Amino acid sequence: MTELHELTALGMAAAVRSGETSPTELVRHHLARIEALDGGIGAFLAVTPERALAAAAEAERRLAAGDPAPLLGVPTAIKDLNLTAGVRTTFGSAAMADHVPEVDDHVVTALAAAGTVSLGKTSTPEFGFPCYTDNDLVGPTRCPWDTTRLAGGSSGGAAAAVALGMLPFAQGSDGGGSIRIPAGINGLVGIKPARGRVSSAPLGAEITGLGVQGPLARTVRDAAAMLDAMAGPVVGDPSWAPPPAESFLAAADRPVGRLRIARHRTALVPGADLAPEVDTAFEDASALLAELGHEVVDLPAAPLTEEVLAAFEDVWSLTGATLPVTEEQVPLLRPLTRYLRDRGLALSARRAMEALTTLRVFSRRFVQATDAHDVLLAPICTDVPRPVGFFDTQDGRPVDGAEDFERQKRYAAFPALFNVTGQPAVSVPLHWTADGLPVGTMLVGRPADEATLVALAAQLEQARPWAHRHPPGW
């Protein structure tokens, strides 16, 4: 018999509708998996069984009343960077360990309206800054495929939970690769939507325009269905993506046609060379796309300059200048966070505005320079999943925040470009190393064109299925 966690999220929703299972059964099953498995993984900062069971009972009442919500009773979880009313939200920081918000982020209420049931808060690094997940509250989040390695970040808890069947899908966020990096590391589909596709209401200011909310899932259709549930503007949002012509789930079920795909494999970051396994994965994805009938070409030189990299670093550190911590709490911050906060606070108003302007001008030029192509193909990380301690220690001793940051730049050298441009991007798990580690590949679309990416990802999944692959302990 198929166990409940082996169903897709859409399969669970269908089983609830047919009466084969119930929201309460689904929630109890996945809570039991979290209890059994998470001790060695660190995917969750908080588990909320009482709230989850109450929400499951409410889903059953909605079902009996004929509520058409598409994902009734399907378990999920919320990343701990997102506000959840009445539930501790720490932002992965010891300085915020007792913070309990009074409001939900819009994405939390949107997912609940679609019928999903949150089982808790997934782990994130402090304020989401690093490309790996480790914090002073629960420690590192480990990759289920090899628990000596990091699960990536900053949506590492969400990715690890989905990869190991503790959840069928999960919400994440992405300001510089934070959905795509852990999706690629953990063998999942991760969608970074276009800027303005998912609202950051009620409090998200989006001053830099880098951060977005999106799904992580084991299949393209599940990711598309979750994005459908999350998507849509709220009055007052600073950015609105134009409504899609069809649902994202419908896009996953239609032919994609022949696309012109450009290979982008040169990073601006010095020393960010592709490891052999990543190069193999990139070439293999290129060959598969060509076999499927797409035109695959190399991307002509894009307008990347050292000035753009410096501007991004300034803008990234600028977000550290407004962290909700007092001076008395600063010693509780991790070295990387203190480094980025200090760097952000040291920026002059002129330098901050120049950096933001540089990124805006670059974005326009990059999109114009690549507009002849339907999709860009790029690596995500430059190497396979890194060992626990790789970024923030040396010979067993902590390194300073500046060195941690430099190591991350070389490792996660590709994703942040598309947070700058605001283009949608998808991570697809097409390659596994000889020792069983996933290596994700990134597809990037034209502005606001998630639908083409979803359709292409579904075609790739059909050609080379991956959902049957599971890490040890599944």
N, C-alpha and C positions, 0 to 999 in steps of 0.2 A: 504494500500500500504506500501511496505517496504521503509523506508527512506534510503537515501544514506549511512549514517553513520552506518546503521545496516548491510550493506554488509561486507563480509570479504575483505581483501586487494586483494586477488585473484578474488573475485567476482566483485570488482570494475574494475580490469584490464579486465575481461571478458566483463563487461558491456560497457567499452570504446570500445573494439574491435567490439562488436556487434552494436554499435551506440545507445544503450539504454541511455547512458549518455555521457558526454564529460569531458575531463580533467578540463576545466574551471568550469563546473557545480560542479564537485567534490571539487575543490579548494574553490570555493565560499561557498559551503555548510559547509565545515569544518572550514573555516575562521569565518563564522557566529557562529558556535558552540563555537569556542575559545572565541570570543567576549562575548557570552552570559554566558559561564560557568566558564571561567578561573579566574574571579575575586575572587571567593571564594576558589580556589584551589591552584593557584600559580605554574602552570605547566610550564609556559613559561617565559624565561628571555627576549626574543625579538620575535615579530611576524613581518614577512616581506611580507605583502600582495602584494605590487607592484612586487617584485621579483617573488613571487609565481604565480601571474597571467601571468607574462611574460613567466615563465617556462611552465605554462599550455598551453599557445598559441604555444610555441615551440613543446610541446608534440603533439599537434593537427597537426602541420606541419609534424612531424615525422610519425605520424599515416597515414596521407594522402600519404606520400611518400613510405609507405610499410615497415617502420622500424619494425623489429621483436622484439624489446626490450620487455621483458616479463611483465613489470610493468608500462607501459606508462600511465601517468596521475594520478597515485595513490599517494595521499598525505602522507607525512611523515614529520619528523623534525630531526634536528641534535642536539645532546647533546652539551652544551656550553663548554665542555672540548675539542671539536674538532674544528680545524681551518676552517673558512669559509671565502674565499677571499671576501673582500669588505663588510663583515657583522661583526658587533661588536662581539667579542669573549672575554668574561670576565673571564672565568674559575671560575665563581661564586664569584669573589673577587672584593671588592670595590677598591682595589689597581690596578685592571686591567679594570676599568669601561669604559675607552675610547680606549681600544685596538682593532684595526681593522687590521687583518692580510692581507697579500698580496697573500697568497697561500691557496689552499684547502688541507685538509687532503685527502689521497687517498680514504678513505671510502666515502667521500663526492662526489668525482667525480665518483666512482664506482656506487653509488646509483643513481646518475643523469644519468649515461650511461644506467642503467636498466630502466629508464623512470620515476622514482619517482620524485615528486615535493616537495621540502622542504618548509614548511610554517613558519619556524623560528628556534629559538634556545631554547631547553628545559632546564629547570632549573637544577642546580647542586650545591652541597655545595662547599665551597671554595677549589679549586684545587682537588676536588673529594676525599678528605681525609675521611670524616665521612660516616657512614652507614645510615645516615639520611640526608634529603635535607633541608637545611636552609642556607640563606646567607643574607648579608647586602644590597643587591640590590632589591630583591622582597620579602624577608621574607621566611617563611616555605612553603614547598610544602605539601599539606594535602592529606590524603588518601580519595578518593571519597566515600568509603564505610562508613566512619565515619570521618567527617572533623575536629573532635577534636584530631585526631591522625595523626602521621607523615606518609608520603608516602614511607619512606625508601630512601636509597641512595646507590651509588651516582647518579644513573640514575632515581631519583625519579620523576623529571619532565616528562621524557619520559613515565614512567609507569602510572602516573596519567592521562596524556593526552590520552593514549590508553584505559585505563580502563573506562574513561568517554565518549569515542567516539569522542574526539576531533581529533584523528588520528586513522587509522586502524592498523598501526604498527609504530615503531620508533626505531631509532638507539640508542644504549647505549654502555657503556664501563664498564669493570669489572677488577679491580686490586686486590680486596679482597672480592668480593661478590656483586659488585655494579650493576650487572644486576639481579642476582638471588634474592637478598634481596628485592628490590622493586617489582619484578615480583611476589614473594610469598606473599607480603603484599597486592598487588592490584589485585590478582586473574588472573594473566597472565601467559603465557609461556615465559620464558626467557632463551636464549641459551648463555652460555659462551663457545665460541669455544676453540679448542685446541690452544696451543701456536703456532704461525706461520700460522694459518689458514687465518687470515685477516691481510693485511699489515698495518703497522703504518706509511708508507711513507707519505710525503717526509722527515719529521723531527723527527719522533718518534725514540728515541734511544733504548728503551727497555733494559736498562742496568740491571735492576733487573729481567726482564722476567715475571713480575707479570701481567701486563696489557694487555687486549685484547679487541677487538670490537665485538659486537654481537647484535642480534635483541630482541625486546620485542613485543609481539603480543597477540591477543586473541585466536588464534588457532595455532596448531602445523604446519599445512600446510603453513600458512602465515609466521610464524617464519622461516620455512625451505626455503621458497622462498626468503625471505629477506637475509638469510645467503648465499644462492646461489649467490645473487647479490653482496654481500660484499666480498665473499671469493676469495682468490687467492693471490699469492706473487707478489712483485715488485722486479726487479733486485736490489740487494744490501741489501735486508732484512736480518737481522741477524738470523732469524729462518724461516724455510719453513716446513709447514705440508705437507706430501705426498698427492697428489691429490686423491680425493675420487673416488671409482669405479663407482659411480652413483651420480646424483644430490641429494641434500638433500631433495628436493621436491619428487623425486622418492622414496627415503627411507621412506618418510611418507606414501607412498601409497602401500607398500609391507608388507607381513607378516614378523614378527620379529623372529619367531621360539621360541624354549624353551631356556630360558637363566638361567644361574646360577647367582643369585643376592645375594650379601652380605650386611647385615645390619650394618651400622656404626653409632652408636649413643652415643659414649663417646667422649666428648670434653676435650682437655687438659687444657683449661682455668679454673682456680679455680672459683667455684660458678656458673658455666654455666650449671645449671640443667634445664631440660625441664619442662616448665609449663604444667599443665594437658592437655590443649587443643592441645599443640604441640605433647605431647606424644600420645594422641588419634589419631591425624593425622598420625603420624609415624606408629603406629600399624595398622591403617586402610589401609594405603598404602601397608604395608607388606601383609596383608590379601588379598587385591585385586590382588596383583601380584601373590600370591599363587593360588588364584581362577582362574587366567588366564593361569595356567599351568606352571609357572616358579618355579624353585627350589630356595627357599629363606632360607638363612642360616645366622647365626651371624658371623660377621667378627672376625677372630682370632685377637689377640693383634697385633696392628700395631706399627711400630717403632717410636712412638711419645715420645718425651722427653721434659723436661723443657728447655734444651739447644736449641731445635728447636723453641720453642715459643719465647725465648729471641732473637734468630737470626732473626726471622720474624719481631719482633718489631724494631730491629735495621735497617733492610732493609727497612721497611715501612717508618721509620723516615728519612732514608738516602735520600729518594726522596725529602724531604723537604729542603735539603741542597742546591738544585739547582733551587729553585723557581725563576722565572723571576721578582723579585722585588728588588728595591733599599733599602738601609738602611732607607732612608727618607719615604719609603712606608710601612715599617714594622709596624708602629703603626696602619695602616689601616687593618691589618690582624686580623682575629678572634683569640680568645685565643687558640683554639685547633691547628690552623695552626702555631701560634707562638711557641707553645710547641713542635710540631713535628719538626719545622725548627730548633729550638735551640738544640733539642736532636740530630738531624742529623748532625748539624755543630760541635757538641761536639765529635762526633765519630772520633777516630784515623783512619788512613788509615789501620793499622793492624786490628783493630776491625771490620771495614767495610768489609775487605776481608775475615776475619774469618767467619763473618755472612753469606756472600754470599756463601762461600764454604760449610758451614754447611747445608744450604738449598739445595745445589746441591747434596750433598751426601745423605741427607735425601730423596730427591725426588727419586733418584735411588732405594734406599732400600724400600721405600713405594710402588712404582710401582711393584717391584719384589715380595714384600710380598703379594700383592693383585691380582697378575696376573692370578690366577686360577679362578677368577670371571669375568664374562662378564660386570657386572654393579654393582656399589655400590649404596645403598640407604641410605640417610642421611637426617636429618632435615636441615633447613636453619637457621632460627632464633630460639632462645630458648623460645620466648614468642610471644604473639599476637602483632599486631601493637601498638607502644608506643605513649602516649599522646604527643602533641606538648610541647616542653620544657623539656621532660623527661631526655635528655642526658646532656644538657648544663645549666640547672638551678636547684636551690634547694630553696624551699620556696620563689619563685619569684625572687631570686637573681642569677646572673651568677656564675657558678662554674669554677674552673681553667681548663686548657686544659688537665692536667694529669688525673683529675677525669672524665672528659668527655670521654677520651680515655678508661679508665677502665670500664666505663659503657657500652661502645660499645663492648669491648672485650667479656663481659659476654652475651650480647644480640646476637651478630653475631659471634658465636663461631665456626661455621662449614665451611663456604664457602672458607675462605682464604687458607685453606690447599691445595685446588686444583688449586689455582693460583700458589702456590709454585711448585706443581708437573707438572703443565702445562696441566693436563688432561681436556677434555671437560666435561661440566656439564650442566644440564637442570633443571629448576624449573617448576614444573607442579602444577596447582591448583586443588587438589583433595578433599580438606576439607574446610568447612565453619563452624564457630562456631554457637552456638545457637542464638547469637545476630547478625549474618550476616557478620562476618569478615573472609576474606580468610586466610588460612594457607597453604602455599606452601610446597612442598616436593622436595628434590633434588635427581636427578639421575646422577651418575658419570660414565663415560666410560673409556675404555682403551685409552692410548695416541693416538690422531688423529682419534678416532673412534666416531665421532659425528653421523654417520649414524645409528649405533645401538641405540643410545639414541633417535634419532628422530623417528625411527620405533617403539620403545617401548613407547615413549610418545604418539604417534598416536594411539597405541593400547589402552592405558589407557584412552585417550580422547573418543575413540569409546565406551569403556565399561562404562565410567562415564562422559558424556558430561558436559562441563562447559561454553561454549560460550553463552548460553542463559541467564546466570546470569549477571545482570547488577547492578551497584550501584545506589543509589537514584539520581535523576536528569538526568538519561540517556534519 
